[in-house]
Amino acid sequence: MGKFSLSQDLGIDLGTANTLVFVHGKGVVVREPTVVARDIQTGEVEAVGSSAYNMIGRTPGNISVVRPMKDGVIADYDTTAIMMKYFIKKAMRTRSLFAKKPNVMICVPSGITMVEERAVVDATKQAGAKDAFPIAEPFAAAIGAGLPVWEPTGSMIVDIGGGTTEVAVISLGGIVTSRSVRTAGDDMDDSITNYIRKHYNLMIGERSAESIKMDIGVAGEVAENVEIDIRGRDLLTGLPKTITVTSAEIAVSLRDTVESIVEAVKDTLEKTPPELAADIMDRGIVLSGGGALLQNLDKVISEETEMPVFVTDAPLESVANGTGKSLEYVKHFRSHPNVSSRSMNE
């Protein structure tokens, strides 16, 4: 088996925060939050994706909004399978009624265990795939970012998603060394929530924390201190309250998370063979994923590693694009298990 019949096959970036589906010839056709709303009493699914995300923090007692993925792996198997079935059906909306089931290339964290990987593959098949092929997330991100992954030269990718940060050095179509740490975008949101609760006795929701991160989140030193009003529930009175926070305060709240990501990059560089390290010095480190959009993160990593750091074009879509493009190389992934390597997991 060399290539799939590409017209029917999909690449899926099953992320902790968002799921993207790539269809050959069309690009990314589905881009929705990895969220499901279920009725607690009947177990029926009420909403999936964007419509479920809009329900977060606003549901009646009988409806539970869950994220079936945690730290890049499946936390709720049945809900994940139902959600993926919805996304696959949405992506294949225009196909013929007599079309065969699609083969699916699906990304997994590089530090995933065999059991966790099998759960992803089984859930994909249960969702309607004819066959499922896992690909390591940083490898897919590198392909999507346009790095020369098949050449005998070192490329370094740092993919910062919702649940995990994947750092990998790639050469000759394989991962040479990698690090997968479960510190990423969701931890940034939690850090902001905890900081505001601790310093202002104010409870805010996860959507508010994410909005703050995207609006005024900064890594490292703040060049321009921006203010923003946020609303939440006062923990002392129990009443709604509005406060003003600055980007400098948010930078302080994100410090530990940013340091964890920087340490993962440093640890990977320390384990990189000298020849490949020299290539990375020349080419630089490439950032992808939603976390790469955090202001100044590229500068902080560059200062700490003394290497050039770049954010790829369309960082949110790098993994999905790479997963879709990798459909052409399925024979390679079958014979090179190191592409979904499990070198280091934290």
Secondary structure as UniProt FT lines:
FT   HELIX           6..8
FT   STRAND          10..14
FT   STRAND          18..23
FT   TURN            24..26
FT   STRAND          27..33
FT   STRAND          36..39
FT   TURN            40..42
FT   STRAND          45..48
FT   HELIX           50..53
FT   TURN            54..57
FT   TURN            61..62
FT   STRAND          63..66
FT   STRAND          69..70
FT   TURN            71..72
FT   STRAND          73..74
FT   HELIX           77..91
FT   TURN            92..94
FT   TURN            97..98
FT   STRAND          103..108
FT   TURN            110..111
FT   HELIX           114..126
FT   TURN            127..128
FT   STRAND          131..136
FT   HELIX           137..144
FT   TURN            145..146
FT   TURN            149..150
FT   STRAND          155..160
FT   STRAND          165..171
FT   TURN            172..173
FT   STRAND          174..181
FT   HELIX           185..200
FT   STRAND          202..203
FT   HELIX           206..216
FT   STRAND          227..234
FT   TURN            235..237
FT   STRAND          240..246
FT   HELIX           247..253
FT   HELIX           255..270
FT   HELIX           274..283
FT   STRAND          285..288
FT   HELIX           290..293
FT   HELIX           297..305
FT   STRAND          309..311
FT   HELIX           315..317
FT   HELIX           318..325
FT   HELIX           326..329
FT   HELIX           330..335
FT   HELIX           337..340
//
